[in-house]
Amino acid sequence: MRPIRLKSLPEDLRRQIREARKAKGWSQQELAQEAGLAQRHISAIETGKIVPRYDTLLDVLRVLDRDLVLVPRELLSAVQALLRDYRNRTASGEASERPLYAVDEDSPDG
């Protein structure tokens, strides 16, 4: 079996890198300085023109306070749901805990 070579990072990953950089208020140049890279390299990663080496990707993610995590496929949907909930909560500024279930007041049990 031949390994599959990516032509670019997946769009979702590139978008998350851009959003994390902007959330820190950094330009591509500032991210490049923090990661020890050239600004054109950050631009090429974000636009999908290059696929960075694994260690370079880890360096970029770590300075953005992110990390790559290997997740068993059967747990992927649960992890994605947690991330979606986290993003929605932080985007709305809501920091309080939500119940894992809700009681419908219109139901006979509610």
TORKOL-4160 file (C-alpha; in steps of 0.2 Angstrom, whole numbers, padded with zeros to 4 digits, m for minus):
110
<pt num="1" X="0000" Y="0000" Z="0000"/>
<pt num="2" X="0007" Y="0017" Z="m0005"/>
<pt num="3" X="0006" Y="0031" Z="0007"/>
<pt num="4" X="m0006" Y="0045" Z="0003"/>
<pt num="5" X="0003" Y="0062" Z="0001"/>
<pt num="6" X="m0007" Y="0077" Z="0006"/>
<pt num="7" X="m0006" Y="0092" Z="m0007"/>
<pt num="8" X="m0011" Y="0104" Z="0007"/>
<pt num="9" X="m0017" Y="0103" Z="0025"/>
<pt num="10" X="m0036" Y="0100" Z="0027"/>
<pt num="11" X="m0046" Y="0116" Z="0026"/>
<pt num="12" X="m0053" Y="0114" Z="0043"/>
<pt num="13" X="m0035" Y="0113" Z="0051"/>
<pt num="14" X="m0029" Y="0128" Z="0041"/>
<pt num="15" X="m0045" Y="0138" Z="0046"/>
<pt num="16" X="m0041" Y="0134" Z="0064"/>
<pt num="17" X="m0023" Y="0139" Z="0063"/>
<pt num="18" X="m0029" Y="0156" Z="0056"/>
<pt num="19" X="m0043" Y="0158" Z="0069"/>
<pt num="20" X="m0031" Y="0154" Z="0083"/>
<pt num="21" X="m0018" Y="0166" Z="0076"/>
<pt num="22" X="m0031" Y="0180" Z="0075"/>
<pt num="23" X="m0038" Y="0176" Z="0092"/>
<pt num="24" X="m0021" Y="0180" Z="0099"/>
<pt num="25" X="m0021" Y="0196" Z="0089"/>
<pt num="26" X="m0005" Y="0191" Z="0079"/>
<pt num="27" X="m0001" Y="0194" Z="0061"/>
<pt num="28" X="0007" Y="0181" Z="0051"/>
<pt num="29" X="0024" Y="0189" Z="0054"/>
<pt num="30" X="0021" Y="0188" Z="0073"/>
<pt num="31" X="0016" Y="0170" Z="0072"/>
<pt num="32" X="0031" Y="0166" Z="0061"/>
<pt num="33" X="0043" Y="0175" Z="0074"/>
<pt num="34" X="0036" Y="0165" Z="0088"/>
<pt num="35" X="0037" Y="0148" Z="0079"/>
<pt num="36" X="0054" Y="0152" Z="0071"/>
<pt num="37" X="0048" Y="0153" Z="0053"/>
<pt num="38" X="0047" Y="0165" Z="0039"/>
<pt num="39" X="0031" Y="0174" Z="0037"/>
<pt num="40" X="0029" Y="0167" Z="0019"/>
<pt num="41" X="0030" Y="0150" Z="0027"/>
<pt num="42" X="0015" Y="0154" Z="0038"/>
<pt num="43" X="0006" Y="0161" Z="0023"/>
<pt num="44" X="0009" Y="0146" Z="0013"/>
<pt num="45" X="0003" Y="0134" Z="0027"/>
<pt num="46" X="m0013" Y="0145" Z="0029"/>
<pt num="47" X="m0017" Y="0145" Z="0011"/>
<pt num="48" X="m0013" Y="0127" Z="0008"/>
<pt num="49" X="0001" Y="0130" Z="m0004"/>
<pt num="50" X="0013" Y="0119" Z="0006"/>
<pt num="51" X="0011" Y="0105" Z="0019"/>
<pt num="52" X="0023" Y="0108" Z="0033"/>
<pt num="53" X="0034" Y="0095" Z="0041"/>
<pt num="54" X="0026" Y="0087" Z="0056"/>
<pt num="55" X="0038" Y="0095" Z="0068"/>
<pt num="56" X="0035" Y="0112" Z="0060"/>
<pt num="57" X="0016" Y="0109" Z="0062"/>
<pt num="58" X="0018" Y="0105" Z="0080"/>
<pt num="59" X="0029" Y="0121" Z="0083"/>
<pt num="60" X="0015" Y="0132" Z="0075"/>
<pt num="61" X="0001" Y="0123" Z="0085"/>
<pt num="62" X="0011" Y="0124" Z="0101"/>
<pt num="63" X="0014" Y="0143" Z="0100"/>
<pt num="64" X="m0005" Y="0145" Z="0097"/>
<pt num="65" X="m0009" Y="0135" Z="0113"/>
<pt num="66" X="m0015" Y="0120" Z="0102"/>
<pt num="67" X="m0010" Y="0102" Z="0101"/>
<pt num="68" X="m0013" Y="0087" Z="0089"/>
<pt num="69" X="m0022" Y="0073" Z="0098"/>
<pt num="70" X="m0024" Y="0055" Z="0092"/>
<pt num="71" X="m0041" Y="0049" Z="0095"/>
<pt num="72" X="m0048" Y="0032" Z="0092"/>
<pt num="73" X="m0061" Y="0033" Z="0078"/>
<pt num="74" X="m0075" Y="0026" Z="0088"/>
<pt num="75" X="m0073" Y="0041" Z="0100"/>
<pt num="76" X="m0071" Y="0054" Z="0086"/>
<pt num="77" X="m0089" Y="0060" Z="0086"/>
<pt num="78" X="m0089" Y="0062" Z="0105"/>
<pt num="79" X="m0073" Y="0072" Z="0104"/>
<pt num="80" X="m0080" Y="0083" Z="0090"/>
<pt num="81" X="m0096" Y="0086" Z="0100"/>
<pt num="82" X="m0085" Y="0092" Z="0115"/>
<pt num="83" X="m0075" Y="0103" Z="0104"/>
<pt num="84" X="m0091" Y="0110" Z="0096"/>
<pt num="85" X="m0099" Y="0114" Z="0113"/>
<pt num="86" X="m0083" Y="0122" Z="0119"/>
<pt num="87" X="m0082" Y="0133" Z="0104"/>
<pt num="88" X="m0100" Y="0138" Z="0106"/>
<pt num="89" X="m0098" Y="0142" Z="0124"/>
<pt num="90" X="m0082" Y="0152" Z="0122"/>
<pt num="91" X="m0090" Y="0161" Z="0107"/>
<pt num="92" X="m0105" Y="0166" Z="0117"/>
<pt num="93" X="m0095" Y="0171" Z="0133"/>
<pt num="94" X="m0105" Y="0158" Z="0143"/>
<pt num="95" X="m0094" Y="0150" Z="0156"/>
<pt num="96" X="m0107" Y="0142" Z="0167"/>
<pt num="97" X="m0110" Y="0123" Z="0167"/>
<pt num="98" X="m0125" Y="0116" Z="0158"/>
<pt num="99" X="m0135" Y="0101" Z="0163"/>
<pt num="100" X="m0131" Y="0085" Z="0154"/>
<pt num="101" X="m0150" Y="0083" Z="0152"/>
<pt num="102" X="m0165" Y="0094" Z="0152"/>
<pt num="103" X="m0183" Y="0092" Z="0159"/>
<pt num="104" X="m0196" Y="0096" Z="0147"/>
<pt num="105" X="m0209" Y="0106" Z="0157"/>
<pt num="106" X="m0223" Y="0100" Z="0145"/>
<pt num="107" X="m0220" Y="0082" Z="0147"/>
<pt num="108" X="m0230" Y="0072" Z="0160"/>
<pt num="109" X="m0214" Y="0069" Z="0170"/>
<pt num="110" X="m0209" Y="0087" Z="0170"/>
